[in-house]
């Protein structure tokens, strides 16, 4: 980065040292004896001005100007920490006594200001209004209003300067001025300006203004470059854009939205065009991870039983262990001793934990979590199914994908001591991921008495949320899972429990989900059993199309009236159904990491996937225009987060997802939340405002 002071010069060369000494007070203490020196330093600090590295000068030709330049060059050479000095003279100008001369110097000032911002590469550009004729000062102000500047700087001098001061040699201005001279000068900041959006419009043949289109010769430091272009092209273009600004902005926004299948956040269209262009052209990469975490997000598909990583599982296991009697601990250790003492566990080991029922199962799970080594746990939970790619084709089928979840979820939550620490871990996880809204889904009927569990779990979540600042608290809601693999009696009981839970916890319970291995079918048989859920208006989301034919999605949509579909990856195989989804605004919940693990898709981070099919995200999002959002599914099982899911999607689409795409997908997550319209509208507006301010600050 380079900090630049851009000046104009007339008969008095000293205005440049006077301006430079204000912005580079550490290098040139010219005002050290000024009576208001402390106030000048405070003014510079308040404006956040940095030390200037280069001085650029725009001036005319002529005898008097040449004398000033000679003095200026001598002054720079005598400075102990000299800035680079670059000088441009507008050819065939002298006293600016004609319209053409004034337009010519104006063109030079505009091009120099444009070039300065490019050359600064993020450094500061300060414009000096002192020096030269008043028309040059006016041109500098106009340049500042368009290209922006860290400060519009002026130096006011007393009306009658002493003769010896006015004629002082360059050496005088390389050291602190005497107090009686310093007090005659008053540096001040006339304003700070931002870059005009007009410069970055790209529509109807109007392209962003860049320095390469309006060139300047490039003088070496201390040399003088001649500016000969007399067409005034930049000045004409800027004048035209200011005149047509309303039409240009309208056309620009129309051009952006015209080819979009998914409206982005409203606030984003109010951003400066330069920021919009950055978001639309910046493809998601690993370097955007922090940005993704900071961006408020909604996760609509997150299984309660698959949330926690191994460290969190062990903390919950410790809470259970502390609640046990010595006799219970001894029994659990004895029961699990064969596993604790073995590095490789038999495939059927989870059945050993279920022998004595749910509560005792939690004792056994806690014993393993605390007394098996991390190496044992990592291998027997994750390692035995490596590589975790396309596990639907594994010898053990979908169970191979679920293996890392065998010591969490129902294995722990059936014990009352687990509920509090489990809820705290989920709240901490959501806050760390930057989640503003989370729809957890689970099977409370597997954790004991389902309704009682839900009441206690909601209370535990609310308690855990009090540890966070009020403005950073995620909003949690719950979807009750109906398992396809259960028998008719259990299915009916679960649906009945969900209806009762909706009545008793109307805000917390927001939907019903049909999940479990799709190959077990039953969507068509379930339609009649869901009637009571339809009567109480429970929104429905269905796991469908994850490795199964599009017919599975059709049944979910038409038999069970799904409002959302979990995964829906094969919907591309049925054009009519895809169009129906778009017409009815049915949202897909895509989970890239678990889709890779269950079905198997190409991901350049995993060499084993080289010959696997491409992930269908782009055809669904861009070609079909289907509403979809990204979710984590089981972040603990897949060792992922919602930010990482967006990065995985970027990799799996050959890095063709932009930041703009990510923001639009994030919006879909909030739009399709199972919330009452009034709550959803407030949430959308709050997130919209937060995003706008964040993205504006990032500019």
Buried (B, 14 or more C-beta within 10 A) or exposed (E): EBBBBBBBBBEBBBBBBBBBBBBBBEBBBBBBBBEBBEEBBEBBEEBEBBBBBBBBBBBBBBEBBBEBBEBBBEBBEEBEEBBBBBBBBBBBBBEBEEEEBBBBBBBBBBBBBBBBBEBBEEBBBBBBBBBBBEBBBBBBBBBBBBBBBBBBBBBEBEEEBEEEBEEBEBEBBBBBBEEEBBBBBBBBBBBBBEBBBBBBBBBEEBEEBEBEEBEBEEBEEEEBBEBEBBEBBBBEBBEEBBEBBEEBBEBBBEEBEEEEEBEBBBBBBBBBBBBBBBBBEBBBEEEBBEBBBBBBBBBBBBBBBBBBBBEBBBBBBBBBBEBBEEEBBEBBBEBBEEBBEEEEBEEEBBEBBEEEEBEBBBBBBBBBBBBBEEEBBEBBBBBBBEEBBBBBEBEEBBBBBBBBBBBBBBBBBBBBBBBBBBBBBBBBBBBEBBBBBBBBBBBBBBBBEBBEBBBBBBEBBBEBBEEBEEEEBBBBBBBBBBBBEBEEEEBBBBBBBBBBBBEEBEEBBBBBBBBBBBEEEBBEEBBEBBEBBEEBEBBBBBBBBBBBEBBBBBBBBBBBBBBBBBBBBBBBBBEEBBEBBBEEEBBBBBBBBBBBBBBBBBBEEBEEBEEBEEBBBBBBBBEBBBBBBBBBBBBBBBBBBBBBBBBBBBBBBEEBBBBBBBBBBBBBBBBBBBBEEEBBEEBBEBBBEBBBEBBEEEE
